Amino acid sequence: MNVLGRVAVFPTLPPRISRLYDLAYNLWWSWTPEAQALYAELDPELWQRVQHNPVRLLAEIDPARLEAAARDPEFLARFDAILRDFDAYMRREDTWFARTYPQYRDKTIAYFSAEFGLHESLPIYSGGLGVLAGDHIKEASDLGLPLVGIGFLYPQGYFTQRITREGVQEAFYDKLAFGTVAARPALGADGREIQVAVELPGRVVYAKVWKLQIGRVALYLMDTDVPGNAPADRELSARLYGGDHELRISQEIVLGIGGLRVVRALGLDPAVFHMNDSHPVFLVLERARELVEEQGLPFEVAREVVRASTIFTTHTPVPAGNEIFGYETIDKYFSNYWSRLGLTRDQFHDLARQQMSWGTAFSMTVLALRFSSLHNGVSRLHGAVARRMWHFLWPGITEDEVPITHITNGVHTKTWLAPDLRDLYTRYLPQDWLDRIDDPATWQPIGNIPDAELWQAHLQRKQQLLAYLRRRLRRQRLRLGEGPHALAEAETLGDPRALIIGFARRFATYKRATLIFRDRERLRRLLNDPERPVMIIFAGKAHPADEPGKALIREVYTLSRAPEFAGKIIFLENYDMEMARFLVAGVDLWLNNPIRPHEASGTSGMKAALNGVPNCSILDGWWAEGYTGTNGWAIGEEREYQDQETQNEADATDLYNRLEQEIVPAFFERDAQGLPRRWVAIMKEAIRTVAPRFSMTRQVKEYTERMYVPTIERNAAFVQSGYEKARALATWKQHIYAAWGQLALTAEGPRDTQIGVGQPIAVTADLHLGALRPEDVLVELVIGRDENWQVIETGAVRLLPQGQTPRGTYLYRNSITAEQGGSLVWGVRVIPAHPDLATKYELGLVRWA
């Protein structure tokens, strides 16, 4: 049959329970266990088969079951209670944002991301970046932020992973039937379905827009599989992170430029544009084009307007992970674009020029940094790594002064906390604990939970994990055509007495999935101790083009079928959000051993700790902040090594030592009641220390307070009075750049001398300003320490103006007190200063005396 269309046909719901449709089309149910249980009750087997998708469940269910539910008083009582909660949630007026920033309730925040991980029934995410974006959207709903999401609805999603008998990863793509997911066509102000057009070389590509409702937040996703597009363009948005550079730049043009056109078609004028990584960065060029072509602004003024309302979050601490395009590709896709900005080809290239070892290229991250006023990494360590990576954009200042801050990631508590644990916490935490997740005081009563209760709850989740593992392995072995013995073995795999270690994440080489295999004999003894059995569960996908990553999966799978490790090492195929929920709540220990400092943040360990599962991890990403010494274990040292082999050897040795000498003994040490008291104490400490600090509640509040609200205020100032501030700042910057070469700075102070602690260091500077004015600059005395012939800056104080000299130069003077002994060094610098700069070092200009 030549299929021309698909239509989902839904049975007519009994009027009494007709609002099951309303609930199904709002993903509030995805973080509300009671709502999920309500749908599951209608047909438990079908609920599993449709991947917990209530829309598809309602399309396929036997109408007789719906009629029976509509007559069941107990079902109706639960239905009514859930709908009351849902309506109260949606109508709530006193959200955190409404209470804290009532004046900004109508200021839209547009959140652009290449992927959103919302639920396993919507496989449009590949891993951490997407799940983080999904959690961000959910928490924005909980806190009442006026936020909308913009992205792609990939019809073929991310791939389904299957492992062959030889351990080879195969990728399969299934087309998503939009009629059976919680997506509806987005409508414009005229009530018509929204379709946007984007120009690509030699053609126009059209994208239909779908709307998903995530609690109070709307998420708009584009799909290019529409009539009117060429066959190749209908496939353009089919898959996440597929294809070559040509496909990637086409996708990113549609995401950024098309995404902005979606915003306009919705009638929105956001006060903040948040770019979640650099994939959507072309939106800044489209915004500049709007201002140049439609409002007649010069490009430099348009850039200031765009920067004033744009923030950028970088997620990639590895240079190779930051996308670049060759100039021939940029010329092909933007040759008709730069003239619309009033730029030449070279000026357009300069917007994102980055020097590589082999030449120069167009860097998406450079473009994002230059067109945003605030920038952040996703953990404290990642912020430091990002400042080092992009230091070259701000020459003349130290890495620590590079204006890239950090906001450490968090997780959406209601999505990732196991339902039975939520019930347990509710009995012991304050009544309103779900409204105060980020308050450390909320979690202090965790210590009051009886050890036996917490341990019993954990054992129940462990049994649920083992039952899930057996079902998945039996299905996998059945697909591979294995015999009765292998199928029977799958039914009994997993010892509930064992210490179960979980390792589940993307199989990229820097994550070192096979580090624990480095000493096979030592591992064999560890796993096969009959008195203290240990088991490791692995899960994760490698990018289809990542051959080294796929080789790691093959190594894990092959070892899992070796006689000495059978039943002790398990690889579960097709890792997704459902599997993640079972693993982070059901294993005993969460393992993470990336190459430091290549892990930007990571969030799976936060989810594990929230569920009382301690971490054993390299001090990288979030764990470098989260580890306290009593809430889990650290692998290795907080340092970098001379080469990779040395680091692998050191980290593997430390991991074995931790397991053999600390972790395994603590887990198997039981008291007279059979309770592992020492282990439960670590579980409680993991919950108490990680749950508030690494919650999405804290993260989104921090974005709001440090990024969104300052940007709302800055944007308001820049757009008023005909963009007066933007015009003035653009003119001032051009003047500064033109006149900076005329500056001449000299300084006098103590040199090669000795002073005592507590004595002053007085410095005088003499500055020739040329065409600049004193109010255009800031003159600073910079202090540092000389440690092992390396200067480490420790602070700066402003030198105060003393007036003009007869020669026409300007004098500046101040002093500091030497507060400790040692080798102290000082220098004097001048930087541009203007009250409308977003950050102190925005221009990247520094002149040292």
N, C-alpha and C positions, 0 to 999 in steps of 0.2 A: 504494500500500500504506500502510495506517495502521500505522506502526512503533511497537510497544509496548516493544521492548527490543533491545539488541544484545549479542551474545555473541562474544567473540574465541575462535576455535577454534585451538588450537595442535597442530601435529604432534607425535607421540611422538618424543622425542629418543632416539637410540641411548644405551644406558646408559653407554657409555664417555665420552660428552660431555654427560651430562645436567645437569651443573652450569653449563652455559651459561645456564640459567634463573636460578640463584642469582646469578650475576654480573650478568645483565641487570636484576635487580630491586634492585641497589644502585648508585647513581650514582657510585660509586668509579670505574667505567669512564669517566666523562665527563672525568676529569682524568688518565687513564692511557692514553697513546697505544698501548701494546702491546695492551691489551684492545680498543680500538676497531679496531685493525688486524686482530685476530683475527676479529671479526664481519664486517668489510669483506671479508675473504678468502673468506668463505662465499659471498657473492654481491655483488661490487662494485657492479653496477648497481642492484640492489635496495637496497643500503646507502645510496646517494645518494637514491633515490626515497623512502625512509622517513625522511629527515632524520636519518640516523645514530642511529636508535632501535632498539636491539637487541631490545626486547620485540616491536615490530612486525615486525622482520626475522624473528624466530623464528616468528611467526604466519603469515607469508606465504611463507616460503621453500619451495622444492621439496624434499620429504623426501629425494629422491635425493642432493641436495647434502650433507645432513647425514650420510647413510650413507657417502658418499665421504670426508667429513672424518673420520669415526670410524675409517676404515681408513688414513688418511694419516699415516705416522710423523712427518713434519715438522710437520704441523698439531698432532698430539697432543703433540709435544715442547713447542711454544709454549703450547698449552693448559695443560699441566701446570705450566709455569714461571709462567704468569700466575696460575693458581689458588694456587700456593704463595705468591706475592707477596700475593695478596688475603687469604689465610688469615693470613699473618704480620701483615699490616696490621690486620686485625680483632681478632686475639688479643693484639696488643702491649700489654704491661703497663707498660712504662717510657716512657710518653709524657711530653711536657714538663710537662703539668699534674700528672700522677701523681708525677713527681719533685719538682716545685716546691711543690705544695700537696697532699701526700698526705692531710692531715687534712680536706680538703674534697671528696674524690672522690664523696661521696654527696650533695652539695649541688647540687640542680638549678638551672640557669639557664634561664628561659623567655624566648625571644626572639620577640617579636611584630612582624610586618611585614605590610603590605598586599600586598606582592609579593615573589617570589623568582625571580631569574634564574639558573637552574641549567644549562640546555642548550636549544638551539634546538628540540628535539623536545617541550619543555614550554613553550609560548608563554604563560606566565602572568606576564610581566614587561613593562614598558613602556620601561625605560631604566635610568639609572644607579642609582637607589634599589634596584631589584630585583636588578640584577646585583651590587651591593655586598652585599645581604643574602645572595644565593646564595654569593658568595665567603666571606662571614663564616661561614656554616654549614659550608662545605667545610674552612676552616682550623680551625674549632672541632673538626672530626673529626680533622684531622691532628695537632693539639696535644693531643687527648684531653680536651677540656672536657666536663663533664657537662651538655650543653646540649640543649634540645629547641626546635624551631621551631614557630610557630603562625601560620597564615595562611589564605588562600582558595585553593581549586583552581577557578579560573574556567573553566567548561566551554567558553566561547567565547574565552577568553584575551584577549590584546590583538589588535587588528585586523591583518589582512593588507593591506598597502598596494599599490595598483596606480595607476600613473600613466597618464592618458589621453593621446591625441595632443596635446591642448592643454596638457598639463602639470598637469592637475588631479589632486589626490590623491583617490582613492576608497578607502573602508574596507569591507572584507569580513570577515565573521566565520564561522569554521568551528567546528562543535561538536567538542570533544575527545572521542575515544572512550577512556574510562578503561580499557577492557580491553586497549588496545594501548599504554599508557604504563606506566612503572615505579611505578604506584600500586596499593596494595591497601587494601581496607577496614580501618580501624583497629579493633582489638578491645579491649574493656575487660577488667578482671580476671576477669569471669565468662565470658570467651570469646565474648561476643556482640558484634556490630557496634555501634560507638558512634554514637548519634544524639543531638544536643543540641537543646533547645528554647529559643527566645528570644521574649519578649513584645514585640510591636509594636502600635501603636494598633488595637484592635478584633480582634486575632487573635494566634495563636501561629505562629511560623515555625520549621520544623525544618531541621536541617542534618546531612547525613551527613558522616562524617569519613573521610578517606583518609590513608594513611600512605605516605610516601616514605622510603626509607633512603638517607641521604647519608653513605657511609662508616660511621662509628660513631655518627652523629647521626641521630635520627629527626625527621622533619618532618611535622607533622599539618596537613592542609588541609581546610577545610570547603566543602561544596557544598549549596546549598539546592534544587537540582533533584531533589526527591524527592517521591514520592506523599504526599498529605496536605497539601501546600502549595497555596495558590491559584496560578493560572497566573502572575500577576505576581510572586509570591514565588519561584516556581521559576526565574524569570529574575533574581532579586535579585543573585545572585552570578555571573551569566552572564559579565559583561564587567568588565574592569579599567578604573576611572576613567570609567565611562559615566554618563549620566543627569543628573538635576537634583539639587537640594539634598535633596529627599525621598529619592531613591534613595541618595545618598551617606550621609546620616545613618543610613538603614536598614542599609547595608553596614557602617558603622563600629560600629553597635550589635552586629551579629552578630559582627564581627571581635573587638571588645573583650570584650563580655559573653559571647557564645557561645564565644569563644576560651578564656576563663577556665573555662567549664563543660566544655570539652574537657579542659583540664588536670586538672580534678577527676575527670572520668570515667576518666581514665587512672590515677587514684590518686596523683597527684603533688602535692607541697606545695613548690613552688620557694622557694629562698632568695633568688633574684634574679628580678625581672621587668624585662626590657629592652624599652622601647618604641622601635622604630626609626621615628622621626617620630611625628606625633601621631595618625595614623589609628586606632590601637588604644587610644586613651587612655580610652575608656569602661570599660576593664577595671579602672581604679582605683576607679571608683564601685561596680562589682560586688564588688570585694574589700572595700570599706568596708561594703557592704550585708551581706555574709556575716558580718562581724565584729559588726555592730550587731544583726542579726536572729538569728543563730545562736549568738553567744557573749555577747550582752548588753552589748557595750562601748558607751559613749557615743560619738557621732560624732567628737568631737575626739580621743579616744583611738584610735579606729579609723583616723583620718587619719594619726596618727603611726606606727602600725604599717605602714600601706600605704607611707607615704613612706620608711620605714626600709629597705624592700626593693625600691624602684623606682628605676630610672635612665631617663633620657630623652635621646635623641639627636635634635637638630633638624637638618634638612637644607635649610632654606629661608631664604635671606638677603634675600628680597623680601617686603615686607609683604603683598602680594596673594596670595602663595603660602601663607600661613598661614590655615588654614580657620576660618571663623566661621559661626555659625548665629544667625538672629534668634530672639528670645525666643518668638515665636509657634510656631516650629518646635520649640524645646526644650519648650515647654508641651505641645504635641501628643504628643511622644514620651516625656516623662518626668513627666507630671502624676501618675501613680500611683507614681512612684519616690521622689520626695524625702521623702515622709512615711515611707517605709521606712528612710530614713537618719536620721529624727528631725529633719528640716529643714523650714523654711517655703519657699514658692516663692522669696521674695527671697534667702534664705540660699543656696538651691541656685544661683540665678543668680550670686550673689556668688563662687561657687567659681571661675568662669571669666570674670568680667565684664571687658570691655575697652572703653575709650572710643575710639570711631571719630570721624571728622570729622562724621558724620551722626547720631551718637548712640552708644548702647552695644550690645554684642552679646556672645554666648557664644563665647569663643575656645578652640579645642581646644589651642592651644599654651600659653595661660595655665593651663588645667586641668592640662596635663602638667607644667609647671614647678612648680605649687603642690603637686602630689601626687608629686613625685620628690625624692629627697634629693641626687642628683648629676645634672648636666646638662652636655651638651657639644655643640659644633659640630664640623664635620668637616674643618676646616683651621685653621691659625693665624689667617689673615685672617678666615675665617668666624666664628671664636670672637669676634673683636673686633667684627664686624658684629652678631652675635647679642647681645653685651653692650649695644651701642648700641640695638638694636631693643627689648630688654626691660628697659632701664634703669628705666622707669617703675614696674616692680614692686618696685624697691629704691631708693626715693627717699632722698636724703641722702648717698649715697656716689657716688664717681666711676664712670664706665663701666668702668674697668680693674678695679674691685673687685667688679663684679657677678659672682655665683658661677656663671658659665657658662664652663667651660673648653673645651679643644679636644683632640680626638684625630684627627689627620689620617688620611684614608682610605688604603687600600692595595689591592692586587690579589692574587688567588690565583695565585701563580707557576706552579703545575703546570697550571692551566687555560689560562693565556694565553701561555705560552712555546711557541713553535713547536717541534715535536718534533725537527727536524734541528738547531735551535740548542741544544736541551737536550743532544743528543748531543755537540755541539761543546763546550759548557761543561763537560760531564762529563770530557772529555779534558784540560782545563786547570785546572779548579777542584779544590779538595780533594775527596777521595773521598766525604766525608759532606756535601757542600755542600747537598744538598736538605734536610738536617736543621738547617742553620745559615743559612737564607736571609737572616735579618735581621741577620746579623753582617757589618759592612762589611769585615772582614778576609777573609771568604769570597770577596769579589769582587775583591780586589786583583789576583789573577793574570790577570784579563781582559786586562791589558796584555801578557801573554805570548802571547796568541793571535796567530799570524802574520797580518799585514794581509791577505795574499792569501786565507787560509782564511776569515776573517770576511767579506771582500768577496764571495767566491765563494758562501758560504752565503746571503748577502743576495740576490745575483743569482738564485739558485735560487728563493727565496721570491718574488721579484719576478716571475719567469716564471710561478710558480703563481698569483699574483694576476691577472696578465694573462689567463691561460687561464680562470680563474674569471670574470673580468669579461666576456670574450667570450661564454662560455656564457650568462651571465645576460642580457646585452644581446640576444643572438640570440633567446632565449626571450621577452624582453619585446617585441621588434619583431615576432616571429611572432604573439604574442597581439594586437598592434595591427593586424595585417593588412598589414604593410608589404611592399614588393615585393622581388624578387630582389637588386637593387642594394643596398638597405639591409641585407638579411640577409648578403650577401657582405661588406659593409663591417664589420659587427659581428664577423666572423671574424678580421679583421686589425687591429682598433682597438688602439691602445696601442703606443708605441715603447719597447722595453726600454732604449734609450739615454737616454730622457728622465728628467729629475728629476720624479718623481711625488709630488704633494702630496696628502695625505689629509685630508678634512674630513668626519667622520661623527659625528653626535650628534642629539639631539632638536632639531627645528626650532622652537625658541622664539625669539621676536624678540630677546631679550637676548643670544642667542648670535651674532647678526649674521653669518649664513651668507653674506650677499652683500656683506660689507664689501670684499672683494677686487675687486668689480665697480665700485667707486666711480669709477675713472678707466678707462673701457673702452679708450681708445686705448693707454694705458700697459700695460694688461693684455694687449691684443692683441700688442703688440711683445714682451712678456715670453714669451708662450706660443708665438709663431710664429718665434722665432729658429732658423733651420735648423742652426746650429752648436751651439746650446745649448737644445734643445727642453724645454719644461715642460708638464706635464699635471696637471690637478686632478680628483680623484675625490670626488664628494659622495655622501652617503647619510644617510638619517634620516627619521623620521616626525614629522608635526605632529599634535597632539591633534585628533581629528575635529571638535571645536568651536572650534578655534583658527584663525580665518580669516586673520589676519595671518601666522601660521606657514605655512599652506598657500599663501599668496601668495608667500612666499619660495621654496618648492619650485617653484612655477610659474615664477618668474623664473629660477631655476637651470636648470630643464629647458629652457625656451625658449631660453636663451643656449647651452645645449649643442647645440642643433640649428641654431643660426645658422651660416652658411657659414664665417665667420672663426674660429669656435671649435669647429667640428665635429671630434671626435676629440681635442680639447685639454681640453674640459670634459665630464665624464661624470657623469650622475646614475644611481645604482643604486637600484632600488626595493626596498622591503621589507627594510630594514636589520634584521638580527637577530644573534645571537651567532656564528653560522657566518660571516657576512659580516665581522663585526668581527674575527674571528681572521685572516682573509685580509688585511684592510686593515692592522691594527696591525703585522703581520709583513712585509708586502710593499711598502708605500709607502716612499719615501725620506725624507719629511718629514711630520711631523704638525702640522697647523695648528689653532689654537684662538684665537678673538678675541672673547670675550664682553665685555659692558659691565662693567668693573670697578666695584664689587666684587660683582657679581651671581652669580658662579659660586661656589657653596658649596665645592666641591672639584674635581670632575671626576676621572675615573680612566682615561679612554681614553689620555691622554698617558702615563700610567704604564705601560700595557701596551705602547705603542709603544716607549718607552725600554728596557723590559725586553728587547725584541727588537732593540735596536740602532738604532731609528729616532729621530733627534733631534726635539725639539719646537721649534716656533716659536709662541710664545704670549704673550698678554697676561699681565702679572704679577698674576694673579688666582688664587683657589683654591689648589690644591696647588703650581702653578708658582711662586708667590711664595716658596715655601720651597725648591722643587727646583732652581731656576735657579742655576747657579754662575758663569756667565760663560764657561764652556768646554764645557758639555754640551748646548748648543742655543742658541736665540736668544730674546730678549725683545722684545716689541712694546710701544712706548709707555713711559710713565713710571708710577711707583707713586704716582699721585695721582688725584684726582677733578676733574671739569671743571665749568664754570659751566652748561653745557647739553649736551644729547646731540649736537647737530650739531657743536659744537666738538670733542668727544671723537672722533666719527666721523672728522672731517677729520684730526685729529692722528694717530689710530691708523692710518688708511689710508695716509697719507703715510709714516709710519714703516715700515709693512709693505712697501710698494713699495721703499723704500730698502734695507731689510734684504735683500729678495730680489735686487734688482739689484746691490747693491754687495758683499754678503757671502755669501749662501747659494748663489746660482747660480754665482758664480766658484769657491767652495770645492768644489762638487760636480763641476764639469767640469775642474778642475785635475788632470791626470794626470802620473805620472812615466813613465820609460822603459819600465816593465813594464805601463803602462796602469792603474795603481792610483791612486785618489784618496786619497793618504796623509793629507792634512789632514782630509778628510771622515771617513775611517775612525777617525782619532784622536778626533773628536767623537763618533762612534758608540760607541767604547769608553768614553769618559768618561760618556756617557749611561747605559750599562749599569752601570758601576761605581758611579755616584753615586745612581741612582734605584732599582736593583733591591733593595738591602737596606732602604733607608730608607722606601720606599713599597710594601713588601710587606704582604700580608695577615697574614703571620706576625708582623711587628712590630705591626700594628694590633691583632690579637686579643690578643697578649701585653699590650699597653698597656691595652686594655679590662679584661683580667683583673686586672692589677696595680693599676690606678688606680680601677676602677669595680666590678668583680665581687667581688673579695676583700674590699675595705672594706665593701661592701654585705652580703656574707655575714656578716661579723663584726658589723656594726651590727644586722642583722636578728636574729641569734642573741641579742644582748643585749636586744632589744626584746620578744621573744616569751617569754622565760623568766620564771618566777615569776609566771605569770598576767598578763603584759604590764605588769609593775611599772614598768619604765623608761618605757614609752609613757604610762602613766597619770601618772607623775610629771612627765614633760616636758609633756604636754598641760595639766596643772594649772598648771605653772610659766608656760607661755606665756600662758594666760588671765590669770594674775596680772600678768604683764609688760604685756600690752596694756591692762589696766584701770588700772594705776598709772603708765604711762609719762608721762601728761600732768602728773604732779606733779613731774617732774624740773626742776631749775633749775641751770644750769652757768655759772660765770664763770671767767675765766682771766687771769693776769697774766704778762707777759714783755716783752721788748724790742719797742718799737713805734716806727716812724719814726725809726730810729737807724742808726748805722754801727758795724760791727765788723770785725775783721780775720780773714783765713782762718786756721783753727785755733783760733779763740776759741769758747768755749761759748755756747750759747743756752739759758738756764735758764727754765723755765716752771712756774708753780704754778697748779693748778686748785682751785676750791671747788665741791663738788657737794652739792646738796640732793636726797636720795634719796626723800623721802616715805615711801611704804609699801614701798619696795624695800630690799634689803640690799646691802652692798658686794660680796658674792660674785655678785650678779645682773648686774653690769655690768663693762665694760672701758672704762677712760678712756685715750685715746690723744692723743699729740702728733703732728699730721700736718704734714709738711713738703712744700713745693712750690717751684716756680720761677715767676716772673712773666715770661712771654715774650710780647711784643707785646700787653700788656694781657690776656693769657689765662693763668690759673693752671693749671699742670700739676703734679699731685701726684707726688712722687717717693718717698714712703715714710712710715711711721708707726712710732713707738716708744711703748711702754706707759708711762704715768705711774704712778709707784709710790705706794701709799697711805702717808700720813704720820700717820694717826690722825684722831680726831674733834675738832671745835672746840667751844668752849662753847656755840655757837649750835645745835649738833646737826648741822652739815654735816660733810662729809668733805674732807680736804685730800689732794691728789695732787701729786707733784713729780718732775721729771726734767730732763735737759738733753741736747742733742746738740751736736756740733761742726760748725761751718761749714767744709765741706771744699773749697769752690771759690768763686770770686768770682761776682758777678752779683746779681740781685735775688732774694732768698730770702724766702718767705712762710711763715707758720705758722698753725695753728689747733688747737683742741682739741675733741674730740668724745667722746661716751659712747655705747656700743652695748650691747645685752644680751649676756650671756655665760653659757654653760652647757656643761658637758663633753659633753653628749649631742647638741649641735647638729651637723648634718652639715657645715655651712659657717659661717664666721664671721658672714656677713650674712644668715643664714637668715630672720630675722624681718622684715628690711627696715626696722628702726627705728634711727634715728640722731638724737641731739640734739647740736647744736653750741653751743659757748660763745659 
